[in-house]
Amino acid sequence: MATITELANAIDGYVENRTMSRDILIDQIKRATRQVRRKENNLHQDLVCEQRRRYDIEAERDLATT
């Protein structure tokens, strides 16, 4: 994610050069949203793995009792 300094610099530059600063902000927003999507995807994968692990443990327990 963008650092606070990068964001502050982009905001300061926005007053001086609207086109360049706008592009910087757009890139930072796109980068941040990609990271959010990646993080959400990783969390979803972790959840699926945990559910699968618990299901496997329960299945092993069921097999052991039969």
Distance bins in CASP14 RR format, pairs under 12 A and 6 or more apart:
PFRMAT RR
TARGET T0000
AUTHOR 0000-0000-0000
RMODE 2
METHOD distances of the structure
MODEL  1
1 7 0 0 0 0 1 0 0 0 0 0 0
1 28 0 0 0 0 1 0 0 0 0 0 0
1 29 0 0 0 0 0 1 0 0 0 0 0
1 30 0 0 0 0 0 1 0 0 0 0 0
1 31 1 0 0 1 0 0 0 0 0 0 0
1 32 1 0 1 0 0 0 0 0 0 0 0
1 33 0 0 0 0 0 1 0 0 0 0 0
1 34 0 0 0 0 1 0 0 0 0 0 0
1 35 1 0 1 0 0 0 0 0 0 0 0
1 36 0 0 0 0 1 0 0 0 0 0 0
1 38 0 0 0 0 0 1 0 0 0 0 0
1 39 0 0 0 0 1 0 0 0 0 0 0
2 8 0 0 0 0 1 0 0 0 0 0 0
2 9 0 0 0 0 1 0 0 0 0 0 0
2 10 1 0 0 1 0 0 0 0 0 0 0
2 11 0 0 0 0 0 1 0 0 0 0 0
2 24 0 0 0 0 1 0 0 0 0 0 0
2 25 0 0 0 0 1 0 0 0 0 0 0
2 26 0 0 0 0 0 1 0 0 0 0 0
2 27 0 0 0 0 1 0 0 0 0 0 0
2 28 1 0 1 0 0 0 0 0 0 0 0
2 29 0 0 0 0 1 0 0 0 0 0 0
2 30 0 0 0 0 0 1 0 0 0 0 0
2 31 1 0 0 1 0 0 0 0 0 0 0
2 32 1 0 0 1 0 0 0 0 0 0 0
2 33 0 0 0 0 0 1 0 0 0 0 0
2 34 0 0 0 0 0 1 0 0 0 0 0
2 35 0 0 0 0 1 0 0 0 0 0 0
3 9 0 0 0 0 1 0 0 0 0 0 0
3 10 0 0 0 0 0 1 0 0 0 0 0
3 28 0 0 0 0 1 0 0 0 0 0 0
3 31 0 0 0 0 0 1 0 0 0 0 0
3 32 0 0 0 0 0 1 0 0 0 0 0
4 10 0 0 0 0 0 1 0 0 0 0 0
4 11 0 0 0 0 0 1 0 0 0 0 0
4 28 0 0 0 0 0 1 0 0 0 0 0
5 11 0 0 0 0 0 1 0 0 0 0 0
5 12 0 0 0 0 0 1 0 0 0 0 0
5 28 0 0 0 0 0 1 0 0 0 0 0
6 12 0 0 0 0 0 1 0 0 0 0 0
6 13 0 0 0 0 0 1 0 0 0 0 0
6 21 0 0 0 0 0 1 0 0 0 0 0
6 24 0 0 0 0 1 0 0 0 0 0 0
6 25 0 0 0 0 0 1 0 0 0 0 0
6 27 0 0 0 0 0 1 0 0 0 0 0
6 28 1 0 0 1 0 0 0 0 0 0 0
6 29 0 0 0 0 0 1 0 0 0 0 0
6 31 0 0 0 0 1 0 0 0 0 0 0
6 32 0 0 0 0 0 1 0 0 0 0 0
7 13 0 0 0 0 0 1 0 0 0 0 0
7 14 0 0 0 0 0 1 0 0 0 0 0
7 21 0 0 0 0 0 1 0 0 0 0 0
7 24 0 0 0 0 1 0 0 0 0 0 0
7 25 0 0 0 0 1 0 0 0 0 0 0
7 27 0 0 0 0 0 1 0 0 0 0 0
7 28 1 0 0 1 0 0 0 0 0 0 0
7 29 0 0 0 0 0 1 0 0 0 0 0
7 31 0 0 0 0 0 1 0 0 0 0 0
7 32 0 0 0 0 1 0 0 0 0 0 0
8 14 0 0 0 0 0 1 0 0 0 0 0
8 21 0 0 0 0 0 1 0 0 0 0 0
8 24 0 0 0 0 0 1 0 0 0 0 0
8 25 0 0 0 0 0 1 0 0 0 0 0
8 28 0 0 0 0 0 1 0 0 0 0 0
9 15 0 0 0 0 0 1 0 0 0 0 0
9 16 0 0 0 0 0 1 0 0 0 0 0
9 17 0 0 0 0 0 1 0 0 0 0 0
9 20 0 0 0 0 0 1 0 0 0 0 0
9 21 0 0 0 0 1 0 0 0 0 0 0
9 24 0 0 0 0 1 0 0 0 0 0 0
9 25 0 0 0 0 0 1 0 0 0 0 0
9 28 0 0 0 0 0 1 0 0 0 0 0
10 16 0 0 0 0 0 1 0 0 0 0 0
10 17 0 0 0 0 0 1 0 0 0 0 0
10 18 0 0 0 0 0 1 0 0 0 0 0
10 20 0 0 0 0 1 0 0 0 0 0 0
10 21 1 0 1 0 0 0 0 0 0 0 0
10 22 0 0 0 0 1 0 0 0 0 0 0
10 23 0 0 0 0 1 0 0 0 0 0 0
10 24 1 0 1 0 0 0 0 0 0 0 0
10 25 1 0 1 0 0 0 0 0 0 0 0
10 26 0 0 0 0 1 0 0 0 0 0 0
10 27 0 0 0 0 1 0 0 0 0 0 0
10 28 1 0 0 1 0 0 0 0 0 0 0
10 29 0 0 0 0 0 1 0 0 0 0 0
10 31 0 0 0 0 0 1 0 0 0 0 0
11 18 0 0 0 0 0 1 0 0 0 0 0
11 21 1 0 0 1 0 0 0 0 0 0 0
11 22 0 0 0 0 0 1 0 0 0 0 0
11 24 0 0 0 0 1 0 0 0 0 0 0
11 25 1 0 0 1 0 0 0 0 0 0 0
11 28 0 0 0 0 0 1 0 0 0 0 0
12 20 0 0 0 0 0 1 0 0 0 0 0
12 21 0 0 0 0 1 0 0 0 0 0 0
12 24 0 0 0 0 0 1 0 0 0 0 0
12 25 0 0 0 0 0 1 0 0 0 0 0
13 19 0 0 0 0 0 1 0 0 0 0 0
13 20 1 0 0 1 0 0 0 0 0 0 0
13 21 1 0 1 0 0 0 0 0 0 0 0
13 22 0 0 0 0 0 1 0 0 0 0 0
13 23 0 0 0 0 0 1 0 0 0 0 0
13 24 0 0 0 0 1 0 0 0 0 0 0
13 25 0 0 0 0 1 0 0 0 0 0 0
14 20 0 0 0 0 1 0 0 0 0 0 0
14 21 1 1 0 0 0 0 0 0 0 0 0
14 22 1 0 0 1 0 0 0 0 0 0 0
14 23 0 0 0 0 0 1 0 0 0 0 0
14 24 0 0 0 0 1 0 0 0 0 0 0
14 25 1 0 0 1 0 0 0 0 0 0 0
14 26 0 0 0 0 0 1 0 0 0 0 0
14 28 0 0 0 0 0 1 0 0 0 0 0
15 21 1 0 0 1 0 0 0 0 0 0 0
15 22 0 0 0 0 0 1 0 0 0 0 0
16 22 0 0 0 0 0 1 0 0 0 0 0
16 24 0 0 0 0 0 1 0 0 0 0 0
17 23 0 0 0 0 1 0 0 0 0 0 0
17 24 0 0 0 0 1 0 0 0 0 0 0
17 25 0 0 0 0 0 1 0 0 0 0 0
18 24 0 0 0 0 0 1 0 0 0 0 0
18 25 0 0 0 0 0 1 0 0 0 0 0
19 25 0 0 0 0 0 1 0 0 0 0 0
19 26 0 0 0 0 0 1 0 0 0 0 0
20 26 0 0 0 0 0 1 0 0 0 0 0
20 27 0 0 0 0 0 1 0 0 0 0 0
21 27 0 0 0 0 0 1 0 0 0 0 0
21 28 0 0 0 0 0 1 0 0 0 0 0
22 28 0 0 0 0 0 1 0 0 0 0 0
22 29 0 0 0 0 0 1 0 0 0 0 0
23 29 0 0 0 0 0 1 0 0 0 0 0
23 30 0 0 0 0 0 1 0 0 0 0 0
24 30 0 0 0 0 0 1 0 0 0 0 0
24 31 0 0 0 0 0 1 0 0 0 0 0
25 31 0 0 0 0 0 1 0 0 0 0 0
25 32 0 0 0 0 0 1 0 0 0 0 0
26 32 0 0 0 0 0 1 0 0 0 0 0
26 33 0 0 0 0 0 1 0 0 0 0 0
27 33 0 0 0 0 0 1 0 0 0 0 0
27 34 0 0 0 0 0 1 0 0 0 0 0
28 34 0 0 0 0 0 1 0 0 0 0 0
28 35 0 0 0 0 0 1 0 0 0 0 0
29 35 0 0 0 0 0 1 0 0 0 0 0
29 36 0 0 0 0 0 1 0 0 0 0 0
30 36 0 0 0 0 0 1 0 0 0 0 0
30 37 0 0 0 0 0 1 0 0 0 0 0
31 37 0 0 0 0 0 1 0 0 0 0 0
31 38 0 0 0 0 0 1 0 0 0 0 0
32 38 0 0 0 0 0 1 0 0 0 0 0
32 39 0 0 0 0 0 1 0 0 0 0 0
33 39 0 0 0 0 0 1 0 0 0 0 0
33 40 0 0 0 0 0 1 0 0 0 0 0
34 40 0 0 0 0 0 1 0 0 0 0 0
34 41 0 0 0 0 0 1 0 0 0 0 0
35 41 0 0 0 0 0 1 0 0 0 0 0
35 42 0 0 0 0 0 1 0 0 0 0 0
36 42 0 0 0 0 0 1 0 0 0 0 0
36 43 0 0 0 0 0 1 0 0 0 0 0
37 43 0 0 0 0 0 1 0 0 0 0 0
37 44 0 0 0 0 0 1 0 0 0 0 0
38 44 0 0 0 0 0 1 0 0 0 0 0
38 45 0 0 0 0 0 1 0 0 0 0 0
39 45 0 0 0 0 0 1 0 0 0 0 0
39 46 0 0 0 0 0 1 0 0 0 0 0
40 46 0 0 0 0 0 1 0 0 0 0 0
40 47 0 0 0 0 0 1 0 0 0 0 0
41 47 0 0 0 0 0 1 0 0 0 0 0
41 48 0 0 0 0 0 1 0 0 0 0 0
42 48 0 0 0 0 0 1 0 0 0 0 0
42 49 0 0 0 0 0 1 0 0 0 0 0
43 49 0 0 0 0 0 1 0 0 0 0 0
43 50 0 0 0 0 0 1 0 0 0 0 0
44 50 0 0 0 0 0 1 0 0 0 0 0
44 51 0 0 0 0 0 1 0 0 0 0 0
45 51 0 0 0 0 0 1 0 0 0 0 0
45 52 0 0 0 0 0 1 0 0 0 0 0
46 52 0 0 0 0 0 1 0 0 0 0 0
46 53 0 0 0 0 0 1 0 0 0 0 0
47 53 0 0 0 0 0 1 0 0 0 0 0
47 54 0 0 0 0 0 1 0 0 0 0 0
48 54 0 0 0 0 0 1 0 0 0 0 0
48 55 0 0 0 0 0 1 0 0 0 0 0
49 55 0 0 0 0 0 1 0 0 0 0 0
49 56 0 0 0 0 0 1 0 0 0 0 0
50 56 0 0 0 0 0 1 0 0 0 0 0
50 57 0 0 0 0 0 1 0 0 0 0 0
51 57 0 0 0 0 0 1 0 0 0 0 0
51 58 0 0 0 0 0 1 0 0 0 0 0
52 58 0 0 0 0 0 1 0 0 0 0 0
52 59 0 0 0 0 0 1 0 0 0 0 0
53 59 0 0 0 0 0 1 0 0 0 0 0
53 60 0 0 0 0 0 1 0 0 0 0 0
54 60 0 0 0 0 0 1 0 0 0 0 0
54 61 0 0 0 0 0 1 0 0 0 0 0
55 61 0 0 0 0 0 1 0 0 0 0 0
55 62 0 0 0 0 0 1 0 0 0 0 0
56 62 0 0 0 0 0 1 0 0 0 0 0
56 63 0 0 0 0 0 1 0 0 0 0 0
57 63 0 0 0 0 0 1 0 0 0 0 0
57 64 0 0 0 0 0 1 0 0 0 0 0
58 64 0 0 0 0 0 1 0 0 0 0 0
58 65 0 0 0 0 0 1 0 0 0 0 0
59 65 0 0 0 0 0 1 0 0 0 0 0
59 66 0 0 0 0 0 1 0 0 0 0 0
60 66 0 0 0 0 0 1 0 0 0 0 0
END
